[in-house]
Amino acid sequence: MFWFDDQFLFGSAFITIIFFIVFGSIAFMIVNGIITWSKNNRSPILTVPAKVVTKRTNIRGGSNNTGASTSYYVTFEEQNGERHELKMNGYDYGQLVEGDLGILIYQGTRYHSFNRHKKGE
């Protein structure tokens, strides 16, 4: 037996536990992403009349000298009252205004397009 056995065992066990937590989290995120992607691919592409209910952004990072990343989300409400929050790119996000009425095209949780009705239609 070595004189540092207790410290060595504690340190290696701690590092092993942290490794499995980090590896498990990464594996979970990858598997969850693959499941969502697969489910979206199996979903039908739906075209429904909808209204833009609300818009929001989620900003990550950007402290000190790190870059920031922005995610854009819009909640649409169908005529039957069902709501869908869909992630989209910044350009499409900027083209929509709360209260807009139009035709929403989406597939599962994947946004395709929103064709806004012109005034008077």
N, C-alpha and C positions, 0 to 999 in steps of 0.2 A: 504494500500500500504506500502511496505517495502522501507527502504531507499536505498537498493541495487538493486531495480528492474531493472533499466536500464542496469547495469553491468551484472546482472544475465541473463537477456534476451539476451544480446549480446553474452555472453559466451556460453550459451546453444544453441543459434542459430548457432554460429560458430562451435561448436562441432558437432552438428547435420549435418551441411553441410559437414564437413570433413568426418564424418561417411558415409554419402551417396556417396560421391566421392570415398572413398576407397572401400566400399561394391559394388558400381556400377562397378568399374574397375575389381574387382575380379570376379564378376558375368559375365562380358563381356568376360574375358579371359576364363572362364570355358565353357561358351556357344560356343565361337569361337572354342575352342579345340574339343568339342563334334561334332560340325558341320563338321570340317575338318576330324575327325576320321570317321564319318558316310559317308562322301563323298568318302573318300579313300576306305572304305569297299564296296561301291557300284560300284567303278570303276573296269574295267577289268584289269587283270594282263597282261601287255604288254611286249613282247620280241622283241627288235629292235636292229639293228646294230647302234652303236654310237661311238663317240669319246670323250675322256676326254678333255674338253676345258680349264677349270681352277679349281683351288682348293682354298678354303679359310677357315679360322677358326674364331670363335667369342668367346672371352674369357670374362667371367663375374666374378666380385669379385676379391679376391686375394689381397686386400689392408690390411695393418696392419696385424692382426692375423686371418683374415677370409680366408676360402678356396676359391679356384678358380674353375670355371666350364668352360669347353671348349666344344663348339659345332663345328662339322665338316660338311662342305658343299662341294659338287662337282657339277660342271656344265657339263652336257653332251649335245652333239649336235648330233641329228639324221641326216641321210643322206639327208632328205628334208630341213634341216636348222633349224628345230625346236629345241629350247634349253630347258633343264629342270635342275633346281638347286635342288638337293636332299640332305637331311640331312642324315648322316650315322654315324656309330660308328668309333672310332679312329683306330681300326685295319684295317677295310676296307679302310679308308682314306689313311692310310700309305702304302697300297699295290698298290695304283694308282699313275700314273705319267701323267702329262699333255702331251697330244699327243697320249696316248694309244688308240688303236682301239679294239673293241670287241662287245660283245652282252650284252646289258643292259636289266635287268628285273626290272620293277617297276610297282607300282599300285597307280595311282593318284599322290600324292606327297610323297609316301612311297617307299623308296629304298629297293630292294630285293637283287640283286647281279649284278656283272659285270664280265663276263668271257672274259678275255683279249685274243686276238689272239696272238699266238706265232710268233716270227720272221720267215718269209718265208711262212706264210700261205696266 
